[in-house]
Amino acid sequence: MGEFTDKAKAAGNKLVGSAKEAIGNATDNEQLADEGEAQQTKGTGQDVKGSVKGALGDDI
């Protein structure tokens, strides 16, 4: 995957994760809120991966 693909997936995971967390908090659903936090963390990791690929090239 290239830098753009990683960053696009990251944005999607951050957005969906944020929504899950907000809905989980609003409905007092701790599991959904935790899943949302985890998905946002995954998105942050993908974003970092995309940035590294951008700096070093897609060879990693």
mmCIF file as Biopython writes it, N, C-alpha, C and O atoms, coordinates in Angstrom:
data_model
#
loop_
_atom_site.group_PDB
_atom_site.id
_atom_site.type_symbol
_atom_site.label_atom_id
_atom_site.label_alt_id
_atom_site.label_comp_id
_atom_site.label_asym_id
_atom_site.label_entity_id
_atom_site.label_seq_id
_atom_site.pdbx_PDB_ins_code
_atom_site.Cartn_x
_atom_site.Cartn_y
_atom_site.Cartn_z
_atom_site.occupancy
_atom_site.B_iso_or_equiv
_atom_site.auth_seq_id
_atom_site.auth_asym_id
_atom_site.pdbx_PDB_model_num
ATOM 1   N N  . MET A ? 1  ? 0.831   -1.181 0.000  1.0 0.0 1  A 1 
ATOM 2   C CA . MET A ? 1  ? 0.000   0.000  0.000  1.0 0.0 1  A 1 
ATOM 3   C C  . MET A ? 1  ? 0.873   1.240  0.000  1.0 0.0 1  A 1 
ATOM 4   O O  . MET A ? 1  ? 1.943   1.272  0.607  1.0 0.0 1  A 1 
ATOM 5   N N  . GLY A ? 2  ? 0.403   2.235  -0.677 1.0 0.0 2  A 1 
ATOM 6   C CA . GLY A ? 2  ? 1.143   3.474  -0.711 1.0 0.0 2  A 1 
ATOM 7   C C  . GLY A ? 2  ? 0.744   4.414  0.405  1.0 0.0 2  A 1 
ATOM 8   O O  . GLY A ? 2  ? -0.160  4.145  1.196  1.0 0.0 2  A 1 
ATOM 9   N N  . GLU A ? 3  ? 1.442   5.507  0.434  1.0 0.0 3  A 1 
ATOM 10  C CA . GLU A ? 3  ? 1.203   6.519  1.467  1.0 0.0 3  A 1 
ATOM 11  C C  . GLU A ? 3  ? -0.257  6.984  1.458  1.0 0.0 3  A 1 
ATOM 12  O O  . GLU A ? 3  ? -0.891  7.076  2.509  1.0 0.0 3  A 1 
ATOM 13  N N  . PHE A ? 4  ? -0.779  7.273  0.271  1.0 0.0 4  A 1 
ATOM 14  C CA . PHE A ? 4  ? -2.151  7.771  0.170  1.0 0.0 4  A 1 
ATOM 15  C C  . PHE A ? 4  ? -3.155  6.753  0.692  1.0 0.0 4  A 1 
ATOM 16  O O  . PHE A ? 4  ? -4.090  7.110  1.409  1.0 0.0 4  A 1 
ATOM 17  N N  . THR A ? 5  ? -2.964  5.494  0.338  1.0 0.0 5  A 1 
ATOM 18  C CA . THR A ? 5  ? -3.877  4.437  0.781  1.0 0.0 5  A 1 
ATOM 19  C C  . THR A ? 5  ? -3.866  4.314  2.297  1.0 0.0 5  A 1 
ATOM 20  O O  . THR A ? 5  ? -4.921  4.209  2.923  1.0 0.0 5  A 1 
ATOM 21  N N  . ASP A ? 6  ? -2.674  4.326  2.890  1.0 0.0 6  A 1 
ATOM 22  C CA . ASP A ? 6  ? -2.567  4.228  4.347  1.0 0.0 6  A 1 
ATOM 23  C C  . ASP A ? 6  ? -3.263  5.404  5.026  1.0 0.0 6  A 1 
ATOM 24  O O  . ASP A ? 6  ? -3.978  5.225  6.013  1.0 0.0 6  A 1 
ATOM 25  N N  . LYS A ? 7  ? -3.052  6.590  4.500  1.0 0.0 7  A 1 
ATOM 26  C CA . LYS A ? 7  ? -3.651  7.776  5.112  1.0 0.0 7  A 1 
ATOM 27  C C  . LYS A ? 7  ? -5.172  7.789  4.934  1.0 0.0 7  A 1 
ATOM 28  O O  . LYS A ? 7  ? -5.892  8.260  5.814  1.0 0.0 7  A 1 
ATOM 29  N N  . ALA A ? 8  ? -5.663  7.277  3.804  1.0 0.0 8  A 1 
ATOM 30  C CA . ALA A ? 8  ? -7.110  7.202  3.590  1.0 0.0 8  A 1 
ATOM 31  C C  . ALA A ? 8  ? -7.745  6.207  4.557  1.0 0.0 8  A 1 
ATOM 32  O O  . ALA A ? 8  ? -8.794  6.484  5.139  1.0 0.0 8  A 1 
ATOM 33  N N  . LYS A ? 9  ? -7.111  5.054  4.725  1.0 0.0 9  A 1 
ATOM 34  C CA . LYS A ? 9  ? -7.622  4.067  5.676  1.0 0.0 9  A 1 
ATOM 35  C C  . LYS A ? 9  ? -7.567  4.623  7.097  1.0 0.0 9  A 1 
ATOM 36  O O  . LYS A ? 9  ? -8.468  4.383  7.900  1.0 0.0 9  A 1 
ATOM 37  N N  . ALA A ? 10 ? -6.515  5.357  7.396  1.0 0.0 10 A 1 
ATOM 38  C CA . ALA A ? 10 ? -6.371  5.965  8.722  1.0 0.0 10 A 1 
ATOM 39  C C  . ALA A ? 10 ? -7.519  6.927  8.993  1.0 0.0 10 A 1 
ATOM 40  O O  . ALA A ? 10 ? -8.113  6.910  10.071 1.0 0.0 10 A 1 
ATOM 41  N N  . ALA A ? 11 ? -7.823  7.756  8.019  1.0 0.0 11 A 1 
ATOM 42  C CA . ALA A ? 11 ? -8.905  8.728  8.194  1.0 0.0 11 A 1 
ATOM 43  C C  . ALA A ? 11 ? -10.237 8.018  8.422  1.0 0.0 11 A 1 
ATOM 44  O O  . ALA A ? 11 ? -11.036 8.437  9.260  1.0 0.0 11 A 1 
ATOM 45  N N  . GLY A ? 12 ? -10.470 6.946  7.675  1.0 0.0 12 A 1 
ATOM 46  C CA . GLY A ? 12 ? -11.701 6.180  7.850  1.0 0.0 12 A 1 
ATOM 47  C C  . GLY A ? 12 ? -11.794 5.560  9.228  1.0 0.0 12 A 1 
ATOM 48  O O  . GLY A ? 12 ? -12.841 5.625  9.872  1.0 0.0 12 A 1 
ATOM 49  N N  . ASN A ? 13 ? -10.708 4.960  9.684  1.0 0.0 13 A 1 
ATOM 50  C CA . ASN A ? 13 ? -10.713 4.335  11.004 1.0 0.0 13 A 1 
ATOM 51  C C  . ASN A ? 13 ? -10.884 5.364  12.116 1.0 0.0 13 A 1 
ATOM 52  O O  . ASN A ? 13 ? -11.575 5.111  13.103 1.0 0.0 13 A 1 
ATOM 53  N N  . LYS A ? 14 ? -10.256 6.519  11.953 1.0 0.0 14 A 1 
ATOM 54  C CA . LYS A ? 14 ? -10.409 7.569  12.966 1.0 0.0 14 A 1 
ATOM 55  C C  . LYS A ? 14 ? -11.855 8.064  13.016 1.0 0.0 14 A 1 
ATOM 56  O O  . LYS A ? 14 ? -12.406 8.271  14.098 1.0 0.0 14 A 1 
ATOM 57  N N  . LEU A ? 15 ? -12.462 8.252  11.858 1.0 0.0 15 A 1 
ATOM 58  C CA . LEU A ? 15 ? -13.832 8.750  11.793 1.0 0.0 15 A 1 
ATOM 59  C C  . LEU A ? 15 ? -14.819 7.743  12.384 1.0 0.0 15 A 1 
ATOM 60  O O  . LEU A ? 15 ? -15.646 8.098  13.224 1.0 0.0 15 A 1 
ATOM 61  N N  . VAL A ? 16 ? -14.729 6.493  11.943 1.0 0.0 16 A 1 
ATOM 62  C CA . VAL A ? 16 ? -15.638 5.462  12.448 1.0 0.0 16 A 1 
ATOM 63  C C  . VAL A ? 16 ? -15.395 5.226  13.935 1.0 0.0 16 A 1 
ATOM 64  O O  . VAL A ? 16 ? -16.341 5.065  14.707 1.0 0.0 16 A 1 
ATOM 65  N N  . GLY A ? 17 ? -14.134 5.207  14.330 1.0 0.0 17 A 1 
ATOM 66  C CA . GLY A ? 17 ? -13.809 5.016  15.739 1.0 0.0 17 A 1 
ATOM 67  C C  . GLY A ? 17 ? -14.361 6.124  16.614 1.0 0.0 17 A 1 
ATOM 68  O O  . GLY A ? 17 ? -14.869 5.872  17.707 1.0 0.0 17 A 1 
ATOM 69  N N  . SER A ? 18 ? -14.261 7.338  16.134 1.0 0.0 18 A 1 
ATOM 70  C CA . SER A ? 18 ? -14.786 8.478  16.879 1.0 0.0 18 A 1 
ATOM 71  C C  . SER A ? 18 ? -16.303 8.370  17.035 1.0 0.0 18 A 1 
ATOM 72  O O  . SER A ? 18 ? -16.847 8.650  18.104 1.0 0.0 18 A 1 
ATOM 73  N N  . ALA A ? 19 ? -16.974 7.965  15.967 1.0 0.0 19 A 1 
ATOM 74  C CA . ALA A ? 19 ? -18.426 7.801  16.027 1.0 0.0 19 A 1 
ATOM 75  C C  . ALA A ? 19 ? -18.809 6.690  17.004 1.0 0.0 19 A 1 
ATOM 76  O O  . ALA A ? 19 ? -19.730 6.853  17.805 1.0 0.0 19 A 1 
ATOM 77  N N  . LYS A ? 20 ? -18.105 5.566  16.936 1.0 0.0 20 A 1 
ATOM 78  C CA . LYS A ? 20 ? -18.386 4.459  17.855 1.0 0.0 20 A 1 
ATOM 79  C C  . LYS A ? 20 ? -18.196 4.898  19.305 1.0 0.0 20 A 1 
ATOM 80  O O  . LYS A ? 20 ? -19.014 4.592  20.173 1.0 0.0 20 A 1 
ATOM 81  N N  . GLU A ? 21 ? -17.115 5.613  19.548 1.0 0.0 21 A 1 
ATOM 82  C CA . GLU A ? 21 ? -16.842 6.062  20.913 1.0 0.0 21 A 1 
ATOM 83  C C  . GLU A ? 21 ? -17.940 7.008  21.400 1.0 0.0 21 A 1 
ATOM 84  O O  . GLU A ? 21 ? -18.414 6.886  22.529 1.0 0.0 21 A 1 
ATOM 85  N N  . ALA A ? 22 ? -18.339 7.945  20.550 1.0 0.0 22 A 1 
ATOM 86  C CA . ALA A ? 22 ? -19.374 8.907  20.933 1.0 0.0 22 A 1 
ATOM 87  C C  . ALA A ? 22 ? -20.708 8.208  21.200 1.0 0.0 22 A 1 
ATOM 88  O O  . ALA A ? 22 ? -21.387 8.509  22.181 1.0 0.0 22 A 1 
ATOM 89  N N  . ILE A ? 23 ? -21.076 7.279  20.325 1.0 0.0 23 A 1 
ATOM 90  C CA . ILE A ? 23 ? -22.335 6.551  20.512 1.0 0.0 23 A 1 
ATOM 91  C C  . ILE A ? 23 ? -22.257 5.684  21.762 1.0 0.0 23 A 1 
ATOM 92  O O  . ILE A ? 23 ? -23.212 5.612  22.536 1.0 0.0 23 A 1 
ATOM 93  N N  . GLY A ? 24 ? -21.120 5.027  21.956 1.0 0.0 24 A 1 
ATOM 94  C CA . GLY A ? 24 ? -20.937 4.207  23.148 1.0 0.0 24 A 1 
ATOM 95  C C  . GLY A ? 24 ? -21.052 5.017  24.425 1.0 0.0 24 A 1 
ATOM 96  O O  . GLY A ? 24 ? -21.679 4.580  25.389 1.0 0.0 24 A 1 
ATOM 97  N N  . ASN A ? 25 ? -20.449 6.193  24.433 1.0 0.0 25 A 1 
ATOM 98  C CA . ASN A ? 25 ? -20.536 7.059  25.614 1.0 0.0 25 A 1 
ATOM 99  C C  . ASN A ? 25 ? -21.962 7.577  25.825 1.0 0.0 25 A 1 
ATOM 100 O O  . ASN A ? 25 ? -22.442 7.648  26.956 1.0 0.0 25 A 1 
ATOM 101 N N  . ALA A ? 26 ? -22.629 7.934  24.732 1.0 0.0 26 A 1 
ATOM 102 C CA . ALA A ? 26 ? -23.982 8.477  24.834 1.0 0.0 26 A 1 
ATOM 103 C C  . ALA A ? 26 ? -24.990 7.431  25.305 1.0 0.0 26 A 1 
ATOM 104 O O  . ALA A ? 26 ? -25.967 7.760  25.977 1.0 0.0 26 A 1 
ATOM 105 N N  . THR A ? 27 ? -24.746 6.175  24.949 1.0 0.0 27 A 1 
ATOM 106 C CA . THR A ? 27 ? -25.684 5.107  25.311 1.0 0.0 27 A 1 
ATOM 107 C C  . THR A ? 27 ? -25.202 4.295  26.499 1.0 0.0 27 A 1 
ATOM 108 O O  . THR A ? 27 ? -25.805 3.282  26.852 1.0 0.0 27 A 1 
ATOM 109 N N  . ASP A ? 28 ? -24.121 4.736  27.114 1.0 0.0 28 A 1 
ATOM 110 C CA . ASP A ? 28 ? -23.532 4.039  28.264 1.0 0.0 28 A 1 
ATOM 111 C C  . ASP A ? 28 ? -23.132 2.608  27.899 1.0 0.0 28 A 1 
ATOM 112 O O  . ASP A ? 28 ? -23.251 1.687  28.707 1.0 0.0 28 A 1 
ATOM 113 N N  . ASN A ? 29 ? -22.653 2.446  26.658 1.0 0.0 29 A 1 
ATOM 114 C CA . ASN A ? 29 ? -22.191 1.147  26.167 1.0 0.0 29 A 1 
ATOM 115 C C  . ASN A ? 29 ? -20.661 1.181  26.186 1.0 0.0 29 A 1 
ATOM 116 O O  . ASN A ? 29 ? -20.023 1.627  25.233 1.0 0.0 29 A 1 
ATOM 117 N N  . GLU A ? 30 ? -20.096 0.705  27.278 1.0 0.0 30 A 1 
ATOM 118 C CA . GLU A ? 30 ? -18.650 0.782  27.482 1.0 0.0 30 A 1 
ATOM 119 C C  . GLU A ? 30 ? -17.876 -0.005 26.423 1.0 0.0 30 A 1 
ATOM 120 O O  . GLU A ? 30 ? -16.812 0.430  25.982 1.0 0.0 30 A 1 
ATOM 121 N N  . GLN A ? 31 ? -18.403 -1.155 26.015 1.0 0.0 31 A 1 
ATOM 122 C CA . GLN A ? 31 ? -17.721 -1.976 25.017 1.0 0.0 31 A 1 
ATOM 123 C C  . GLN A ? 31 ? -17.610 -1.235 23.682 1.0 0.0 31 A 1 
ATOM 124 O O  . GLN A ? 31 ? -16.548 -1.237 23.060 1.0 0.0 31 A 1 
ATOM 125 N N  . LEU A ? 32 ? -18.696 -0.607 23.244 1.0 0.0 32 A 1 
ATOM 126 C CA . LEU A ? 32 ? -18.673 0.131  21.989 1.0 0.0 32 A 1 
ATOM 127 C C  . LEU A ? 32 ? -17.722 1.322  22.077 1.0 0.0 32 A 1 
ATOM 128 O O  . LEU A ? 32 ? -16.998 1.614  21.125 1.0 0.0 32 A 1 
ATOM 129 N N  . ALA A ? 33 ? -17.725 2.002  23.208 1.0 0.0 33 A 1 
ATOM 130 C CA . ALA A ? 33 ? -16.811 3.133  23.398 1.0 0.0 33 A 1 
ATOM 131 C C  . ALA A ? 33 ? -15.359 2.667  23.338 1.0 0.0 33 A 1 
ATOM 132 O O  . ALA A ? 33 ? -14.513 3.330  22.738 1.0 0.0 33 A 1 
ATOM 133 N N  . ASP A ? 34 ? -15.076 1.527  23.960 1.0 0.0 34 A 1 
ATOM 134 C CA . ASP A ? 34 ? -13.714 0.979  23.934 1.0 0.0 34 A 1 
ATOM 135 C C  . ASP A ? 34 ? -13.309 0.565  22.525 1.0 0.0 34 A 1 
ATOM 136 O O  . ASP A ? 34 ? -12.172 0.791  22.110 1.0 0.0 34 A 1 
ATOM 137 N N  . GLU A ? 35 ? -14.243 -0.046 21.784 1.0 0.0 35 A 1 
ATOM 138 C CA . GLU A ? 35 ? -13.959 -0.418 20.393 1.0 0.0 35 A 1 
ATOM 139 C C  . GLU A ? 35 ? -13.647 0.825  19.564 1.0 0.0 35 A 1 
ATOM 140 O O  . GLU A ? 35 ? -12.758 0.808  18.713 1.0 0.0 35 A 1 
ATOM 141 N N  . GLY A ? 36 ? -14.376 1.886  19.818 1.0 0.0 36 A 1 
ATOM 142 C CA . GLY A ? 36 ? -14.137 3.138  19.106 1.0 0.0 36 A 1 
ATOM 143 C C  . GLY A ? 36 ? -12.763 3.705  19.392 1.0 0.0 36 A 1 
ATOM 144 O O  . GLY A ? 36 ? -12.071 4.167  18.484 1.0 0.0 36 A 1 
ATOM 145 N N  . GLU A ? 37 ? -12.369 3.671  20.654 1.0 0.0 37 A 1 
ATOM 146 C CA . GLU A ? 37 ? -11.029 4.147  21.016 1.0 0.0 37 A 1 
ATOM 147 C C  . GLU A ? 37 ? -9.958  3.311  20.332 1.0 0.0 37 A 1 
ATOM 148 O O  . GLU A ? 37 ? -8.976  3.846  19.817 1.0 0.0 37 A 1 
ATOM 149 N N  . ALA A ? 38 ? -10.153 1.995  20.330 1.0 0.0 38 A 1 
ATOM 150 C CA . ALA A ? 38 ? -9.176  1.099  19.702 1.0 0.0 38 A 1 
ATOM 151 C C  . ALA A ? 38 ? -9.084  1.361  18.203 1.0 0.0 38 A 1 
ATOM 152 O O  . ALA A ? 38 ? -7.991  1.350  17.635 1.0 0.0 38 A 1 
ATOM 153 N N  . GLN A ? 39 ? -10.222 1.596  17.564 1.0 0.0 39 A 1 
ATOM 154 C CA . GLN A ? 39 ? -10.217 1.848  16.127 1.0 0.0 39 A 1 
ATOM 155 C C  . GLN A ? 39 ? -9.534  3.178  15.813 1.0 0.0 39 A 1 
ATOM 156 O O  . GLN A ? 39 ? -8.852  3.298  14.795 1.0 0.0 39 A 1 
ATOM 157 N N  . GLN A ? 40 ? -9.711  4.167  16.672 1.0 0.0 40 A 1 
ATOM 158 C CA . GLN A ? 40 ? -9.018  5.439  16.472 1.0 0.0 40 A 1 
ATOM 159 C C  . GLN A ? 40 ? -7.507  5.266  16.615 1.0 0.0 40 A 1 
ATOM 160 O O  . GLN A ? 40 ? -6.732  5.863  15.868 1.0 0.0 40 A 1 
ATOM 161 N N  . THR A ? 41 ? -7.100  4.450  17.575 1.0 0.0 41 A 1 
ATOM 162 C CA . THR A ? 41 ? -5.675  4.176  17.770 1.0 0.0 41 A 1 
ATOM 163 C C  . THR A ? 41 ? -5.103  3.475  16.545 1.0 0.0 41 A 1 
ATOM 164 O O  . THR A ? 41 ? -3.995  3.782  16.105 1.0 0.0 41 A 1 
ATOM 165 N N  . LYS A ? 42 ? -5.859  2.538  16.001 1.0 0.0 42 A 1 
ATOM 166 C CA . LYS A ? 42 ? -5.435  1.852  14.774 1.0 0.0 42 A 1 
ATOM 167 C C  . LYS A ? 42 ? -5.262  2.873  13.646 1.0 0.0 42 A 1 
ATOM 168 O O  . LYS A ? 42 ? -4.293  2.812  12.890 1.0 0.0 42 A 1 
ATOM 169 N N  . GLY A ? 43 ? -6.201  3.801  13.540 1.0 0.0 43 A 1 
ATOM 170 C CA . GLY A ? 43 ? -6.114  4.836  12.516 1.0 0.0 43 A 1 
ATOM 171 C C  . GLY A ? 43 ? -4.894  5.717  12.691 1.0 0.0 43 A 1 
ATOM 172 O O  . GLY A ? 43 ? -4.254  6.096  11.710 1.0 0.0 43 A 1 
ATOM 173 N N  . THR A ? 44 ? -4.569  6.044  13.920 1.0 0.0 44 A 1 
ATOM 174 C CA . THR A ? 44 ? -3.377  6.851  14.193 1.0 0.0 44 A 1 
ATOM 175 C C  . THR A ? 44 ? -2.124  6.097  13.757 1.0 0.0 44 A 1 
ATOM 176 O O  . THR A ? 44 ? -1.210  6.683  13.177 1.0 0.0 44 A 1 
ATOM 177 N N  . GLY A ? 45 ? -2.085  4.805  14.036 1.0 0.0 45 A 1 
ATOM 178 C CA . GLY A ? 45 ? -0.948  3.985  13.608 1.0 0.0 45 A 1 
ATOM 179 C C  . GLY A ? 45 ? -0.817  3.943  12.097 1.0 0.0 45 A 1 
ATOM 180 O O  . GLY A ? 45 ? 0.288   4.029  11.561 1.0 0.0 45 A 1 
ATOM 181 N N  . GLN A ? 46 ? -1.947  3.810  11.410 1.0 0.0 46 A 1 
ATOM 182 C CA . GLN A ? 46 ? -1.917  3.798  9.948  1.0 0.0 46 A 1 
ATOM 183 C C  . GLN A ? 46 ? -1.455  5.148  9.406  1.0 0.0 46 A 1 
ATOM 184 O O  . GLN A ? 46 ? -0.751  5.209  8.398  1.0 0.0 46 A 1 
ATOM 185 N N  . ASP A ? 47 ? -1.848  6.214  10.068 1.0 0.0 47 A 1 
ATOM 186 C CA . ASP A ? 47 ? -1.435  7.551  9.649  1.0 0.0 47 A 1 
ATOM 187 C C  . ASP A ? 47 ? 0.078   7.710  9.769  1.0 0.0 47 A 1 
ATOM 188 O O  . ASP A ? 47 ? 0.728   8.251  8.876  1.0 0.0 47 A 1 
ATOM 189 N N  . VAL A ? 48 ? 0.625   7.233  10.878 1.0 0.0 48 A 1 
ATOM 190 C CA . VAL A ? 48 ? 2.078   7.283  11.081 1.0 0.0 48 A 1 
ATOM 191 C C  . VAL A ? 48 ? 2.775   6.443  10.017 1.0 0.0 48 A 1 
ATOM 192 O O  . VAL A ? 48 ? 3.781   6.863  9.444  1.0 0.0 48 A 1 
ATOM 193 N N  . LYS A ? 49 ? 2.242   5.265  9.758  1.0 0.0 49 A 1 
ATOM 194 C CA . LYS A ? 49 ? 2.814   4.385  8.731  1.0 0.0 49 A 1 
ATOM 195 C C  . LYS A ? 49 ? 2.826   5.093  7.374  1.0 0.0 49 A 1 
ATOM 196 O O  . LYS A ? 49 ? 3.814   5.022  6.643  1.0 0.0 49 A 1 
ATOM 197 N N  . GLY A ? 50 ? 1.734   5.771  7.042  1.0 0.0 50 A 1 
ATOM 198 C CA . GLY A ? 50 ? 1.675   6.503  5.786  1.0 0.0 50 A 1 
ATOM 199 C C  . GLY A ? 50 ? 2.689   7.630  5.733  1.0 0.0 50 A 1 
ATOM 200 O O  . GLY A ? 50 ? 3.295   7.875  4.690  1.0 0.0 50 A 1 
ATOM 201 N N  . SER A ? 51 ? 2.876   8.312  6.845  1.0 0.0 51 A 1 
ATOM 202 C CA . SER A ? 51 ? 3.858   9.398  6.892  1.0 0.0 51 A 1 
ATOM 203 C C  . SER A ? 51 ? 5.277   8.874  6.714  1.0 0.0 51 A 1 
ATOM 204 O O  . SER A ? 51 ? 6.094   9.487  6.027  1.0 0.0 51 A 1 
ATOM 205 N N  . VAL A ? 52 ? 5.560   7.735  7.339  1.0 0.0 52 A 1 
ATOM 206 C CA . VAL A ? 52 ? 6.887   7.129  7.201  1.0 0.0 52 A 1 
ATOM 207 C C  . VAL A ? 52 ? 7.110   6.703  5.755  1.0 0.0 52 A 1 
ATOM 208 O O  . VAL A ? 52 ? 8.187   6.915  5.197  1.0 0.0 52 A 1 
ATOM 209 N N  . LYS A ? 53 ? 6.090   6.102  5.152  1.0 0.0 53 A 1 
ATOM 210 C CA . LYS A ? 53 ? 6.214   5.712  3.746  1.0 0.0 53 A 1 
ATOM 211 C C  . LYS A ? 53 ? 6.458   6.932  2.864  1.0 0.0 53 A 1 
ATOM 212 O O  . LYS A ? 53 ? 7.240   6.876  1.915  1.0 0.0 53 A 1 
ATOM 213 N N  . GLY A ? 54 ? 5.788   8.024  3.183  1.0 0.0 54 A 1 
ATOM 214 C CA . GLY A ? 54 ? 5.982   9.238  2.405  1.0 0.0 54 A 1 
ATOM 215 C C  . GLY A ? 54 ? 7.400   9.762  2.519  1.0 0.0 54 A 1 
ATOM 216 O O  . GLY A ? 54 ? 7.965   10.272 1.551  1.0 0.0 54 A 1 
ATOM 217 N N  . ALA A ? 55 ? 7.972   9.634  3.710  1.0 0.0 55 A 1 
ATOM 218 C CA . ALA A ? 55 ? 9.325   10.134 3.933  1.0 0.0 55 A 1 
ATOM 219 C C  . ALA A ? 55 ? 10.384  9.203  3.355  1.0 0.0 55 A 1 
ATOM 220 O O  . ALA A ? 55 ? 11.400  9.659  2.831  1.0 0.0 55 A 1 
ATOM 221 N N  . LEU A ? 56 ? 10.143  7.888  3.453  1.0 0.0 56 A 1 
ATOM 222 C CA . LEU A ? 56 ? 11.156  6.916  3.037  1.0 0.0 56 A 1 
ATOM 223 C C  . LEU A ? 56 ? 10.873  6.255  1.698  1.0 0.0 56 A 1 
ATOM 224 O O  . LEU A ? 56 ? 11.747  5.599  1.131  1.0 0.0 56 A 1 
ATOM 225 N N  . GLY A ? 57 ? 9.690   6.417  1.205  1.0 0.0 57 A 1 
ATOM 226 C CA . GLY A ? 57 ? 9.295   5.730  -0.008 1.0 0.0 57 A 1 
ATOM 227 C C  . GLY A ? 57 ? 8.455   4.517  0.345  1.0 0.0 57 A 1 
ATOM 228 O O  . GLY A ? 57 ? 8.369   4.141  1.513  1.0 0.0 57 A 1 
ATOM 229 N N  . ASP A ? 58 ? 7.839   3.909  -0.641 1.0 0.0 58 A 1 
ATOM 230 C CA . ASP A ? 58 ? 6.921   2.793  -0.424 1.0 0.0 58 A 1 
ATOM 231 C C  . ASP A ? 58 ? 7.619   1.459  -0.254 1.0 0.0 58 A 1 
ATOM 232 O O  . ASP A ? 58 ? 6.952   0.425  -0.263 1.0 0.0 58 A 1 
ATOM 233 N N  . ASP A ? 59 ? 8.925   1.439  -0.100 1.0 0.0 59 A 1 
ATOM 234 C CA . ASP A ? 59 ? 9.662   0.179  -0.030 1.0 0.0 59 A 1 
ATOM 235 C C  . ASP A ? 59 ? 9.582   -0.504 1.323  1.0 0.0 59 A 1 
ATOM 236 O O  . ASP A ? 59 ? 10.125  -1.597 1.485  1.0 0.0 59 A 1 
ATOM 237 N N  . ILE A ? 60 ? 8.924   0.104  2.297  1.0 0.0 60 A 1 
ATOM 238 C CA . ILE A ? 60 ? 8.853   -0.528 3.620  1.0 0.0 60 A 1 
ATOM 239 C C  . ILE A ? 60 ? 7.594   -1.338 3.764  1.0 0.0 60 A 1 
ATOM 240 O O  . ILE A ? 60 ? 7.364   -1.941 4.812  1.0 0.0 60 A 1 
#
